[in-house]
Amino acid sequence: MSFPRDTESLLRQFLEVLGLAKADSPEEVMKRLAHLQRALAPEHEISLILNWLGKCRLVHRLAQEQLPLSSTDTYRVPDLLAVFDFEGRMVPTLIEVKTTSDSGGGPRLQGTLQIKPHQFRYADLVGLPLLVAWRNGSLWTLFEAKRAKLAVKNYRIDFNTALKENLLGLLAGDFAYRLLPGTAIRMAITKTSEPDPKTGGFDGVIRRVWFTNPAGDEVPSLPHLSSLFLIWDDDVIIEDVGGEVIQSFVIQETQGMDFASLTFGKVVHALADLAGKQVDWQRIVHDAGHLAHDVDRVRQLVTEGAKHGILEALFKQRPLTIPKFLSPIVRNSG
């Protein structure tokens, strides 16, 4: 009997856990499984983000088991191996995944992140650059571990420095963009009953849905364009034209922008909220029909949207320090 990929993955985790809890304590097994699923979620999330941005050609989790057992005193295996397509050259890297947040779940702006020297030694041993993917609240940064400074025993870096050294733009293809104010999604609803005299409510059928640019011109329905209206602030305008109601969701006049990497998480959470479910990052990894696997779609969306005056790319962040493993390529690319 064969199972879907996400089920097979869960079964493998279950086998790993069986030996950690007594056979007569299934509650402990279930608690451990729940803990493993929560602990793995950030690794799955950043893997999906890297995949979605379109420049990562391979990303997979690395097994954490080591022999001899004493080797953990010297080496620690990072969480992921990721290979990026950078200026036409495949760049393999190791990635350690870290998460922090304040008491409310937002970014922790004070303090530092800690990185063990064991992971530096492992990276040196296999000859690959070590990166750190840090989710602070809901904000992700990806930086070279060498940007951290050695303290007493471990290396430390603050979030402000991690943001300045962020490689998501240069290496993974992240970029800032905005949905132009005045862009709208409109729905024509045909009335099929008389309005209720008390509430004004009525039965209706959505006859047509279309998009318009800030000038009011109709534009094509681009893939995933409607998803952006889930995460960008809009004004709701209702026009009653007799037998029909036009309901419009119009992007507000703001100077806001978003990064493609942040858009991914926001859309995933918004869709889960609409379905009344929690985000299951592991299941998304194995769901080929999920938008997460529509690789580089956000860049294509912004490129197409710019032609119709509804979207514009703003900038791609470059790190303050170009890592040595990229600097020859960056110089050659001008």
KEKE-3310 file (N, C-alpha, C; in steps of 0.2 Angstrom, whole numbers, plus 5000, padded with zeros to 4 digits):
npx = (5004:5003:5006:5002:5014:5016:5011:5019:5031:5027:5026:5039:5044:5037:5042:5055:5053:5047:5056:5059:5050:5041:5033:5021:5016:5007:5003:5014:5021:5013:5014:5027:5027:5019:5027:5038:5033:5030:5042:5048:5042:5047:5058:5052:5044:5053:5060:5049:5047:5060:5059:5048:5052:5060:5074:5080:5087:5087:5082:5084:5081:5093:5099:5100:5107:5122:5138:5154:5146:5152:5155:5147:5152:5160:5156:5141:5127:5120:5103:5098:5101:5104:5103:5107:5103:5113:5117:5118:5126:5128:5126:5130:5124:5124:5111:5107:5092:5084:5073:5064:5055:5045:5035:5022:5022:5028:5042:5057:5066:5076:5092:5102:5105:5110:5124:5131:5148:5150:5143:5149:5161:5157:5153:5165:5172:5165:5167:5158:5148:5141:5125:5112:5095:5084:5070:5062:5049:5037:5046:5058:5076:5090:5107:5125:5133:5146:5145:5141:5148:5161:5158:5159:5158:5150:5144:5137:5123:5114:5097:5096:5108:5108:5097:5103:5112:5105:5103:5092:5087:5098:5103:5092:5082:5073:5062:5056:5040:5024:5007:4997:4989:4972:4970:4958:4947:4932:4915:4900:4884:4869:4853:4841:4830:4818:4824:4826:4815:4819:4833:4839:4845:4847:4844:4856:4866:4882:4887:4898:4916:4929:4945:4952:4963:4971:4967:4955:4953:4949:4958:4967:4964:4976:4986:4985:4983:4971:4974:4982:4973:4969:4978:4982:4978:4961:4948:4930:4918:4901:4890:4873:4864:4851:4844:4855:4870:4886:4900:4915:4932:4945:4961:4970:4975:4991:5008:5014:5023:5028:5038:5042:5045:5038:5025:5022:5020:5010:4999:4997:4994:4982:4974:4972:4965:4953:4948:4947:4957:4972:4989:4998:5013:5021:5012:5009:5022:5021:5010:5007:4998:4997:4999:5012:5021:5021:5032:5042:5031:5027:5036:5033:5020:5021:5029:5020:5009:5014:5014:5001:4999:4996:5004:5020:5038:5050:5063:5077:5085:5102:5115:5125:5137:5146:5147:5161:5160:5152:5157:5166:5157:5148:5156:5159:5147:5144)
npy = (4994:5011:5028:5045:5058:5067:5059:5048:5055:5059:5047:5042:5051:5047:5034:5037:5042:5032:5025:5034:5035:5026:5011:5009:5022:5030:5044:5051:5049:5055:5068:5071:5069:5080:5090:5089:5091:5105:5110:5108:5116:5129:5126:5120:5130:5141:5134:5132:5146:5149:5141:5146:5159:5157:5156:5146:5130:5118:5112:5104:5094:5090:5076:5073:5064:5058:5049:5045:5045:5054:5064:5075:5084:5091:5094:5100:5096:5107:5113:5113:5109:5120:5124:5137:5146:5157:5170:5162:5152:5137:5138:5130:5129:5128:5129:5135:5135:5147:5154:5167:5177:5190:5192:5193:5187:5194:5203:5201:5214:5218:5211:5197:5184:5167:5157:5142:5137:5124:5122:5130:5123:5111:5116:5121:5109:5102:5111:5121:5136:5143:5148:5158:5156:5167:5168:5181:5185:5187:5190:5186:5184:5181:5177:5177:5166:5171:5184:5185:5188:5182:5178:5173:5159:5156:5162:5178:5188:5203:5208:5220:5220:5208:5211:5221:5213:5205:5192:5187:5194:5196:5183:5174:5180:5188:5203:5220:5226:5235:5235:5245:5260:5262:5252:5239:5226:5221:5217:5212:5210:5202:5206:5195:5195:5205:5219:5217:5226:5230:5227:5228:5219:5206:5193:5187:5185:5182:5189:5194:5196:5207:5215:5232:5245:5259:5270:5266:5257:5241:5226:5211:5195:5190:5176:5173:5186:5190:5185:5194:5204:5199:5203:5216:5232:5238:5248:5247:5249:5251:5251:5254:5250:5249:5235:5229:5227:5234:5229:5235:5232:5242:5247:5255:5273:5273:5273:5261:5245:5229:5214:5200:5188:5190:5191:5178:5171:5178:5177:5163:5161:5169:5162:5150:5155:5159:5146:5142:5135:5129:5133:5121:5118:5107:5099:5107:5107:5095:5096:5097:5105:5117:5135:5138:5130:5136:5141:5156:5164:5176:5186:5185:5189:5202:5208:5206:5213:5226:5230:5233:5243:5241:5235:5237:5235:5238:5238:5228:5221:5223:5215:5223:5218:5209:5192:5182:5170:5174:5186:5186:5182:5192:5204:5201:5201:5214)
npz = (5000:4996:5001:5002:5000:5010:5021:5021:5025:5038:5044:5044:5054:5065:5067:5071:5083:5091:5099:5109:5118:5131:5128:5135:5136:5128:5127:5129:5118:5108:5113:5110:5096:5093:5097:5089:5076:5078:5080:5068:5059:5056:5048:5037:5032:5028:5018:5009:5006:5000:4989:4983:4979:4968:4965:4971:4968:4974:4989:5005:5020:5032:5039:5057:5064:5071:5070:5076:5092:5100:5092:5091:5101:5094:5081:5073:5063:5052:5048:5035:5017:5004:4987:4976:4962:4955:4946:4935:4940:4950:4967:4981:4998:5016:5028:5044:5054:5063:5076:5084:5095:5103:5118:5113:5101:5091:5082:5091:5096:5104:5111:5106:5093:5095:5089:5088:5088:5084:5072:5063:5062:5056:5043:5038:5038:5027:5017:5013:5012:5027:5031:5040:5043:5049:5058:5065:5075:5063:5053:5041:5039:5030:5032:5030:5041:5046:5049:5061:5078:5088:5105:5121:5121:5111:5095:5091:5085:5082:5078:5070:5063:5056:5047:5039:5033:5025:5014:5006:4995:4986:4984:4985:4978:4982:4983:4984:4982:4977:4977:4967:4973:4972:4963:4959:4964:4957:4959:4951:4956:4954:4958:4965:4973:4981:4991:5009:5019:5032:5034:5022:5016:5003:4991:4980:4964:4960:4946:4938:4939:4940:4937:4939:4935:4943:4934:4931:4921:4914:4918:4914:4923:4932:4937:4954:4957:4964:4977:4983:4987:4999:5008:5007:5012:5009:5003:5005:4993:4988:4976:4971:4958:4953:4947:4950:4960:4962:4970:4976:4980:4984:4983:4996:4997:5001:5005:5006:5006:5001:5004:4993:5000:5012:5008:5004:5016:5022:5013:5014:5027:5027:5018:5025:5037:5031:5028:5040:5047:5054:5049:5040:5038:5034:5027:5016:5010:5003:4995:4979:4972:4979:4980:4984:4977:4964:4957:4957:4954:4960:4955:4942:4942:4946:4936:4925:4930:4931:4917:4916:4924:4938:4947:4954:4954:4967:4974:4975:4989:4994:5003:5016:5017:5005:5004:5003:4996:4986:4981:4969:4959:4959:4956:4943:4937:4936)
capx = (5000:5007:5003:5004:5021:5016:5009:5026:5035:5025:5027:5046:5045:5034:5047:5061:5050:5045:5061:5060:5045:5039:5027:5015:5014:5006:5002:5021:5023:5009:5017:5033:5026:5017:5033:5043:5029:5031:5050:5050:5038:5051:5062:5047:5042:5059:5061:5044:5049:5065:5057:5043:5055:5062:5081:5083:5086:5086:5083:5081:5083:5099:5098:5104:5110:5129:5142:5153:5141:5156:5157:5143:5155:5164:5152:5133:5124:5114:5096:5096:5106:5101:5107:5104:5105:5116:5120:5120:5130:5124:5129:5127:5125:5121:5107:5104:5086:5083:5067:5064:5049:5043:5030:5016:5023:5031:5049:5061:5070:5082:5095:5105:5104:5116:5125:5136:5154:5150:5140:5155:5166:5155:5153:5172:5174:5163:5169:5152:5146:5136:5120:5107:5089:5082:5063:5060:5042:5036:5051:5064:5082:5095:5113:5131:5135:5152:5143:5140:5154:5162:5157:5163:5159:5146:5144:5131:5122:5108:5093:5097:5114:5105:5093:5107:5116:5101:5104:5086:5087:5104:5104:5086:5078:5067:5062:5050:5035:5018:5000:4996:4983:4967:4969:4952:4943:4925:4910:4893:4879:4862:4848:4836:4824:4818:4828:4823:4814:4823:4840:4842:4848:4844:4847:4859:4870:4888:4887:4905:4921:4935:4950:4953:4969:4969:4963:4948:4953:4949:4964:4966:4964:4982:4986:4986:4982:4966:4977:4985:4968:4968:4983:4983:4972:4957:4941:4924:4913:4895:4885:4867:4862:4844:4844:4862:4875:4893:4904:4922:4938:4949:4968:4970:4981:4996:5015:5016:5026:5029:5043:5039:5046:5033:5019:5020:5018:5004:4994:4996:4990:4975:4970:4971:4960:4947:4946:4946:4962:4979:4994:5002:5018:5023:5007:5010:5028:5020:5004:5009:4993:4997:5003:5019:5024:5020:5039:5043:5025:5026:5040:5029:5014:5023:5031:5014:5005:5017:5012:4994:4998:4993:5009:5027:5044:5053:5070:5080:5090:5109:5118:5130:5144:5145:5150:5167:5159:5148:5160:5169:5152:5145:5160:5159:5141:5144)
capy = (5000:5017:5033:5052:5060:5070:5054:5045:5059:5059:5040:5042:5054:5043:5029:5040:5044:5027:5023:5039:5035:5020:5008:5010:5029:5033:5051:5054:5048:5060:5075:5071:5070:5087:5095:5088:5095:5112:5112:5107:5120:5134:5123:5119:5137:5144:5130:5134:5153:5149:5138:5151:5165:5155:5156:5140:5125:5112:5113:5098:5094:5086:5071:5076:5059:5058:5044:5042:5049:5060:5069:5081:5088:5096:5096:5099:5097:5112:5110:5112:5111:5123:5126:5143:5148:5164:5173:5156:5147:5134:5139:5126:5132:5125:5134:5134:5139:5150:5157:5171:5182:5193:5188:5193:5184:5199:5202:5203:5219:5218:5205:5194:5177:5164:5152:5137:5136:5117:5122:5133:5118:5107:5119:5121:5102:5100:5116:5125:5142:5142:5154:5157:5159:5169:5171:5185:5186:5184:5193:5182:5186:5175:5180:5173:5166:5174:5191:5185:5189:5177:5180:5169:5152:5156:5168:5182:5194:5207:5208:5225:5218:5203:5214:5224:5208:5200:5189:5185:5198:5195:5176:5170:5183:5192:5210:5224:5229:5237:5235:5253:5263:5263:5246:5237:5220:5223:5211:5213:5205:5203:5205:5190:5196:5212:5220:5217:5233:5232:5226:5230:5213:5203:5187:5189:5180:5186:5189:5195:5198:5209:5220:5238:5249:5266:5274:5263:5252:5234:5223:5204:5192:5187:5171:5175:5193:5190:5183:5200:5208:5196:5205:5223:5236:5241:5251:5243:5253:5248:5255:5251:5253:5246:5228:5226:5230:5233:5230:5236:5232:5247:5247:5262:5277:5272:5272:5255:5241:5222:5210:5194:5183:5191:5190:5171:5169:5182:5174:5156:5162:5172:5157:5146:5158:5158:5139:5140:5130:5131:5132:5115:5119:5100:5096:5111:5104:5089:5097:5100:5110:5123:5140:5137:5126:5140:5144:5162:5167:5183:5190:5185:5193:5209:5210:5207:5218:5232:5232:5236:5249:5239:5233:5240:5232:5244:5237:5221:5223:5220:5215:5228:5215:5204:5186:5180:5165:5177:5192:5186:5182:5199:5208:5199:5203:5222)
capz = (5000:4995:5005:5000:5002:5017:5026:5022:5029:5045:5047:5046:5060:5070:5068:5075:5090:5095:5104:5114:5124:5133:5124:5139:5137:5121:5128:5129:5111:5105:5114:5107:5089:5092:5098:5083:5071:5079:5079:5060:5055:5053:5042:5031:5030:5025:5012:5004:5004:4995:4983:4979:4976:4961:4963:4974:4964:4978:4997:5008:5027:5033:5045:5062:5068:5070:5073:5083:5096:5103:5087:5093:5105:5089:5075:5073:5057:5051:5046:5028:5012:4999:4981:4973:4955:4956:4940:4931:4943:4956:4973:4987:5005:5022:5032:5051:5055:5070:5077:5090:5095:5109:5122:5109:5095:5086:5082:5097:5094:5108:5112:5101:5092:5097:5084:5091:5084:5081:5065:5059:5061:5051:5037:5036:5036:5021:5012:5011:5016:5032:5031:5045:5041:5056:5058:5071:5074:5056:5048:5039:5036:5028:5032:5031:5048:5048:5051:5069:5081:5093:5111:5126:5118:5105:5090:5092:5081:5083:5072:5065:5059:5052:5042:5035:5029:5022:5007:5003:4989:4982:4983:4984:4973:4986:4981:4987:4977:4979:4973:4967:4976:4966:4960:4963:4961:4957:4958:4949:4959:4951:4963:4963:4977:4984:4997:5015:5021:5038:5034:5016:5013:4997:4988:4974:4961:4957:4938:4935:4943:4936:4940:4936:4937:4946:4930:4930:4915:4916:4917:4915:4929:4932:4942:4961:4959:4969:4983:4986:4990:5005:5013:5006:5015:5004:5005:5001:4990:4986:4971:4969:4951:4951:4948:4951:4965:4961:4976:4974:4985:4981:4987:4999:4996:5006:5003:5009:5001:5004:5001:4991:5005:5017:5005:5004:5023:5023:5009:5016:5033:5026:5015:5031:5041:5027:5028:5047:5049:5055:5043:5041:5033:5031:5022:5010:5006:4999:4991:4973:4969:4983:4977:4986:4971:4958:4958:4954:4952:4962:4951:4935:4943:4947:4929:4921:4933:4929:4910:4916:4929:4944:4952:4952:4958:4970:4974:4978:4994:4994:5009:5017:5015:5000:5006:4999:4991:4980:4978:4962:4954:4959:4952:4936:4934:4936)
cpx = (5004:5003:5006:5011:5021:5015:5016:5031:5034:5027:5035:5048:5043:5039:5053:5059:5049:5050:5062:5055:5043:5033:5021:5013:5013:5005:5009:5023:5019:5012:5023:5032:5024:5023:5037:5039:5030:5038:5052:5047:5042:5055:5058:5045:5047:5060:5056:5045:5054:5063:5052:5046:5059:5069:5084:5081:5085:5087:5080:5084:5089:5097:5103:5108:5118:5133:5149:5149:5145:5157:5152:5146:5159:5160:5145:5131:5119:5108:5095:5102:5102:5106:5104:5107:5107:5120:5122:5124:5127:5129:5126:5129:5122:5117:5105:5098:5085:5076:5067:5057:5048:5037:5023:5017:5026:5038:5052:5066:5077:5086:5099:5103:5111:5117:5131:5142:5154:5148:5145:5160:5164:5155:5161:5174:5172:5164:5163:5151:5141:5131:5115:5101:5085:5075:5062:5053:5040:5041:5057:5070:5086:5102:5119:5132:5141:5150:5142:5147:5154:5162:5162:5164:5155:5146:5137:5130:5115:5104:5094:5103:5112:5101:5098:5111:5112:5102:5098:5085:5092:5104:5098:5081:5072:5068:5056:5046:5029:5012:4998:4989:4978:4965:4963:4950:4936:4920:4903:4888:4872:4857:4843:4830:4824:4821:4823:4821:4817:4830:4843:4845:4844:4847:4850:4864:4876:4888:4894:4909:4927:4939:4951:4960:4967:4966:4956:4947:4953:4956:4963:4967:4971:4982:4989:4985:4976:4969:4980:4980:4966:4973:4985:4977:4968:4951:4936:4919:4907:4891:4879:4864:4855:4844:4850:4866:4882:4897:4912:4927:4944:4955:4968:4976:4986:5003:5018:5019:5027:5035:5040:5039:5040:5026:5017:5017:5011:4998:4992:4992:4983:4971:4968:4965:4953:4944:4945:4951:4968:4984:4998:5007:5021:5019:5008:5016:5026:5013:5006:5004:4993:5001:5010:5024:5024:5027:5039:5037:5024:5030:5036:5023:5016:5025:5025:5009:5007:5015:5005:4993:4995:4998:5016:5032:5047:5061:5071:5086:5097:5111:5124:5137:5143:5150:5156:5165:5154:5152:5163:5163:5149:5149:5160:5153:5139:5140)
cpy = (5006:5023:5040:5053:5063:5065:5050:5049:5059:5052:5039:5045:5050:5037:5031:5041:5038:5024:5028:5039:5028:5017:5009:5017:5032:5041:5054:5054:5054:5067:5076:5073:5077:5092:5095:5092:5103:5114:5112:5112:5126:5132:5122:5126:5140:5140:5132:5141:5153:5146:5143:5157:5164:5155:5150:5134:5118:5114:5106:5098:5089:5082:5074:5070:5059:5052:5046:5047:5055:5065:5076:5086:5093:5098:5095:5101:5102:5109:5109:5113:5114:5125:5132:5144:5156:5166:5167:5151:5144:5135:5135:5129:5127:5131:5131:5138:5141:5154:5161:5175:5185:5190:5188:5190:5188:5199:5205:5208:5220:5211:5202:5187:5174:5158:5148:5137:5129:5117:5125:5127:5113:5110:5120:5114:5100:5105:5120:5131:5141:5149:5152:5160:5160:5172:5174:5188:5183:5186:5188:5186:5180:5179:5175:5173:5169:5181:5191:5186:5185:5181:5176:5162:5152:5162:5171:5187:5197:5207:5214:5224:5213:5206:5218:5219:5203:5198:5186:5188:5196:5188:5172:5173:5187:5199:5213:5226:5232:5236:5243:5255:5264:5257:5242:5230:5222:5217:5214:5208:5207:5201:5200:5190:5203:5213:5220:5224:5235:5232:5228:5224:5210:5197:5189:5184:5184:5184:5189:5197:5200:5214:5226:5241:5255:5270:5272:5258:5245:5231:5215:5201:5188:5182:5174:5182:5194:5189:5190:5205:5205:5200:5212:5227:5239:5244:5248:5249:5249:5253:5251:5254:5249:5239:5225:5230:5229:5234:5230:5236:5236:5248:5255:5266:5277:5272:5266:5250:5234:5219:5203:5189:5184:5190:5183:5169:5172:5178:5167:5157:5164:5166:5152:5148:5158:5151:5137:5135:5133:5130:5126:5115:5112:5098:5100:5109:5099:5090:5101:5105:5117:5129:5141:5134:5130:5144:5151:5166:5174:5188:5190:5189:5200:5212:5211:5212:5225:5235:5235:5241:5247:5237:5236:5237:5238:5243:5230:5223:5219:5220:5221:5225:5209:5198:5185:5175:5167:5183:5191:5186:5189:5204:5207:5201:5210:5225)
cpz = (5000:4999:5001:5003:5009:5022:5027:5026:5037:5048:5048:5053:5066:5072:5072:5082:5094:5100:5109:5119:5125:5129:5128:5140:5131:5121:5127:5121:5107:5106:5111:5099:5088:5092:5092:5077:5072:5078:5072:5056:5052:5047:5036:5028:5026:5018:5007:5002:4999:4989:4979:4976:4970:4960:4967:4970:4968:4985:5000:5015:5027:5039:5051:5066:5066:5073:5071:5087:5099:5098:5088:5097:5100:5084:5076:5066:5056:5048:5039:5023:5006:4993:4977:4966:4955:4950:4935:4934:4949:4962:4979:4994:5010:5026:5039:5052:5062:5070:5084:5090:5102:5112:5118:5102:5089:5086:5089:5095:5098:5109:5106:5099:5093:5091:5087:5086:5081:5073:5060:5057:5055:5044:5034:5034:5029:5015:5009:5015:5021:5032:5037:5043:5048:5055:5065:5071:5067:5051:5047:5037:5034:5027:5032:5039:5051:5050:5058:5072:5087:5100:5116:5122:5111:5101:5091:5087:5083:5077:5067:5061:5054:5046:5037:5031:5026:5015:5004:4996:4984:4980:4981:4979:4976:4983:4984:4981:4981:4974:4973:4969:4970:4962:4963:4960:4962:4956:4956:4952:4957:4957:4961:4968:4979:4990:5003:5018:5028:5037:5027:5012:5007:4995:4981:4971:4958:4949:4935:4940:4939:4940:4936:4939:4940:4941:4928:4924:4917:4914:4917:4922:4929:4938:4949:4962:4964:4976:4987:4989:4997:5010:5012:5009:5009:5007:5001:4999:4987:4982:4969:4963:4949:4953:4949:4957:4963:4967:4974:4980:4982:4986:4989:4996:5001:5002:5005:5003:5005:5001:4999:4996:5010:5014:5005:5011:5024:5020:5012:5023:5032:5023:5021:5035:5037:5028:5036:5050:5051:5050:5045:5036:5030:5026:5015:5006:5001:4994:4984:4970:4973:4979:4979:4981:4965:4958:4954:4952:4954:4958:4944:4936:4943:4940:4925:4923:4931:4922:4910:4921:4936:4950:4950:4957:4961:4970:4977:4983:4993:5001:5010:5015:5010:5002:5001:4994:4985:4977:4971:4957:4953:4955:4945:4933:4934:4941)
residu = (MET:SER:PHE:PRO:ARG:ASP:THR:GLU:SER:LEU:LEU:ARG:GLN:PHE:LEU:GLU:VAL:LEU:GLY:LEU:ALA:LYS:ALA:ASP:SER:PRO:GLU:GLU:VAL:MET:LYS:ARG:LEU:ALA:HIS:LEU:GLN:ARG:ALA:LEU:ALA:PRO:GLU:HIS:GLU:ILE:SER:LEU:ILE:LEU:ASN:TRP:LEU:GLY:LYS:CYS:ARG:LEU:VAL:HIS:ARG:LEU:ALA:GLN:GLU:GLN:LEU:PRO:LEU:SER:SER:THR:ASP:THR:TYR:ARG:VAL:PRO:ASP:LEU:LEU:ALA:VAL:PHE:ASP:PHE:GLU:GLY:ARG:MET:VAL:PRO:THR:LEU:ILE:GLU:VAL:LYS:THR:THR:SER:ASP:SER:GLY:GLY:GLY:PRO:ARG:LEU:GLN:GLY:THR:LEU:GLN:ILE:LYS:PRO:HIS:GLN:PHE:ARG:TYR:ALA:ASP:LEU:VAL:GLY:LEU:PRO:LEU:LEU:VAL:ALA:TRP:ARG:ASN:GLY:SER:LEU:TRP:THR:LEU:PHE:GLU:ALA:LYS:ARG:ALA:LYS:LEU:ALA:VAL:LYS:ASN:TYR:ARG:ILE:ASP:PHE:ASN:THR:ALA:LEU:LYS:GLU:ASN:LEU:LEU:GLY:LEU:LEU:ALA:GLY:ASP:PHE:ALA:TYR:ARG:LEU:LEU:PRO:GLY:THR:ALA:ILE:ARG:MET:ALA:ILE:THR:LYS:THR:SER:GLU:PRO:ASP:PRO:LYS:THR:GLY:GLY:PHE:ASP:GLY:VAL:ILE:ARG:ARG:VAL:TRP:PHE:THR:ASN:PRO:ALA:GLY:ASP:GLU:VAL:PRO:SER:LEU:PRO:HIS:LEU:SER:SER:LEU:PHE:LEU:ILE:TRP:ASP:ASP:ASP:VAL:ILE:ILE:GLU:ASP:VAL:GLY:GLY:GLU:VAL:ILE:GLN:SER:PHE:VAL:ILE:GLN:GLU:THR:GLN:GLY:MET:ASP:PHE:ALA:SER:LEU:THR:PHE:GLY:LYS:VAL:VAL:HIS:ALA:LEU:ALA:ASP:LEU:ALA:GLY:LYS:GLN:VAL:ASP:TRP:GLN:ARG:ILE:VAL:HIS:ASP:ALA:GLY:HIS:LEU:ALA:HIS:ASP:VAL:ASP:ARG:VAL:ARG:GLN:LEU:VAL:THR:GLU:GLY:ALA:LYS:HIS:GLY:ILE:LEU:GLU:ALA:LEU:PHE:LYS:GLN:ARG:PRO:LEU:THR:ILE:PRO:LYS:PHE:LEU:SER:PRO:ILE:VAL:ARG:ASN:SER:GLY)
# end
